[in-house]
Amino acid sequence: AILIPDNEIEARAAMELPDKNALILVYCRSGRRSAGAAEQLIGMGYTNVYDFGGIADWPYDTVSGKT
C-alpha cells in the first residue's frame, strides 16, 4: 500500500507508481477525494484504476497500523 494524498498525486505518481498498467485501488474516508484522485490518475494515463470510494462505507473488517 502507498499513501499518496490527493493533492500530491500529480507530483508523486510518476515516481511512486511507475507502471501505468499496474492495478491501482484508490480509497479515502468518504469517497469524494478518491473519486477525484482516480480521475486524475486516469487522466495521467494509468489504465487499471479502481475507485473503492469511502472506507467509512466498507462493510468488512479493517486493520489499523496504529496501536
C-alpha positions in Angstrom: 0.0 0.0 0.0 1.2 3.5 -0.8 -0.3 6.6 0.9 -0.4 9.5 -1.6 -2.7 12.4 -0.5 -5.0 13.6 -3.3 -3.2 16.9 -3.5 0.1 15.2 -4.1 -0.9 12.8 -6.9 0.5 14.9 -9.8 3.8 15.4 -8.1 4.4 11.9 -6.8 2.6 9.4 -9.1 5.3 9.1 -11.7 8.0 8.2 -9.1 5.9 6.0 -6.8 3.6 4.4 -9.4 5.9 3.9 -12.4 3.9 1.1 -14.0 0.9 2.8 -15.7 -0.7 -0.7 -16.3 -0.5 -1.8 -12.6 -3.7 -2.4 -10.6 -4.3 0.7 -8.5 -7.1 0.6 -5.9 -8.0 4.1 -4.6 -9.9 4.9 -1.4 -10.3 7.6 1.2 -12.6 8.2 4.2 -15.8 9.4 2.4 -15.2 8.7 -1.3 -15.0 12.3 -2.6 -11.2 12.6 -2.7 -10.8 9.0 -4.0 -13.1 9.8 -6.9 -11.0 12.8 -7.9 -7.7 11.0 -7.4 -8.9 8.1 -9.6 -10.0 10.5 -12.3 -6.6 12.3 -12.1 -4.7 9.1 -12.4 -6.7 8.0 -15.4 -6.1 11.4 -16.9 -2.3 10.9 -16.4 -2.5 7.7 -18.4 -3.0 5.0 -15.8 -5.1 2.2 -17.2 -6.1 -0.1 -14.4 -7.5 2.3 -11.7 -10.5 1.4 -9.5 -12.1 3.7 -7.0 -13.2 1.9 -3.9 -14.9 5.0 -2.6 -15.1 5.7 1.1 -13.7 3.4 3.7 -16.4 4.6 6.1 -18.9 2.6 3.9 -16.6 -0.5 3.8 -18.8 -3.4 5.1 -15.8 -5.6 6.1 -13.3 -5.6 8.9 -10.3 -3.2 8.7 -6.9 -3.4 10.3 -5.1 -0.2 11.6 -1.4 0.2 11.7 -1.9 2.4 14.8 -1.5 0.9 18.3 
